[in-house]
Amino acid sequence: MTSKNTQVGPMTPRERLAVTLEHKPVDKLCVDFGAGGQTGIGCCAVHRLREAVLGKSGHVVKVIEPYQMLGEVDEELRKALELDVVGVHPPCDMFGVRQENFKPFTMPIDGTQVLVAGDFNYTQDTNGDLLMYPQGDMTVPPSAKMPKSSYFWDALNRQQPIDESKLDPMDNCEEFGVMTDEDVEYFRQKIDWYYENTDAGIYMTMPGVAFGDIALVPATWMKNPKGIRDVEEWYVSTAMRRDYVYKVFEKQCEIGLKNIEKLAPVLGDKVQAVFVSGTDFGTQRGPFISPQAYRDLYKPFQKVINDKIHELTSWKIFIHSCGGIYPLIPDMIEAGFDVLNPVQCSATDMDPVRLKKEFGSDLVFWGGGVDTQKTLPFGTPEEVYREVTERIEIFRENSGFVFNSIHNVQSNVPLENMLAMFKAINDAR
């Protein structure tokens, strides 16, 4: 691949990510697939892509994020695709299971053979749907279901009857705690390994600081979650029980600050980007909350967390928020976010040219490279190539762009379309 910027010398992937995050000229486009739970590829798609790119069969893909059934982009595939970023995640996954002691699993919808963690324990109901158990404990009610027609899991509603007189915000804080020395050591070892054994940029998921992330509210990893755990009830509570939610966020913030203070001196500058928030504030048609509601409830806590990270580290702070969030972006910048993902260009007011023009000097756009709702899964290879090429031309101007699709590449995306996407990336580089 040849550089499109002849005035900048060759860079390692780590250098390329660092320079991109500083909005400085790069030798070629910075690309990520697989570093985060929002920038990954479904395990079945990884399987097909790996066989096509490497020309090898027999490799069994590991599922590294089981809730969405995302596959591992291993080092051999990452190098073949010339990807620039690797990711480090908390020790336990969305089902409270450590990623270890892998065992075989067959994807029910298409028969792809994959590997899952040893405590990935499930049953099958009379409809043929799979039921997942928190922490692998099959003596408690299941916390998620994989419909037989699906490639990933849906959280089950385990909401207990709500007694308004007994609601305690601390019940929604059970999952938050100060990190143990063992967990800090886990992060240190993982990041040290990538830092010493690869030349990739390093992205880390910071646990416990995503205020109101709806994917986390049902607590699929907890055996018997208390508090407000129903998705609809939580959204209602952000308006009708504002004091309750505020107290949850206060406690979460207090614990989050302590964890930042524990991790920062241990990890130092080896981390370049840190995922802090996955709370979705947008829908396809625009924000689902007003800018004032964001300022009142979310922004104060996000700013405290982000300020602490900026005070103690050089990490760039990554927010994932789907949908049309254009009216909220100025406040997100003021809250201290450096990186926006997934850049959902198909949503209202999320025109890529406008976004780059108005916010390109303040935000790194990590994503937005191709529409994962329509173009990538349902378009022709030619349509995929054209859209990817257009998005790169828009977002790469003046640097500050990490190529990724708009959210995860799903397992059922045609191989030809994935190959067209990577051909467009390679041609643009």
Secondary structure, 3 states (H helix, E strand, C coil): CCCCCCCCCCCCHHHHHHHHHCCCCCCCCEECCCCCCCCCEEHHHHHHHHHHHHCCCCCCEEEEECCCCEECCCHHHHHHHCCCEEEECCCECCCCCECCCCEEEECCCCCCEEEECCCCCEEECCCCCEEECHHHCCCCCCCEEECCCCCCCEECCCCCCCCHHHCCHHHHHCCCCCCCHHHHHHHHHHHHHHHHHCCCEEEEECCCCCCCCCCCCCCCCCCCCCCCCCHHHHHHHHHHCHHHHHHHHHHHHHHHHHHHHHHHHHHHHHCCEEEEECCCCEECCEECCCHHHHHHHHHHHHHHHHHHHHHHCCCEEEEECCCCCHHHHHHHHHCCCCEEECCCCCCCCCCHHHHHHHHCCCCEEECCCCCCCCHHHHCCHHHHHHHHHHHHHHHCCCCCEEECCCCCECCCCCHHHHHHHHHHHHHHC
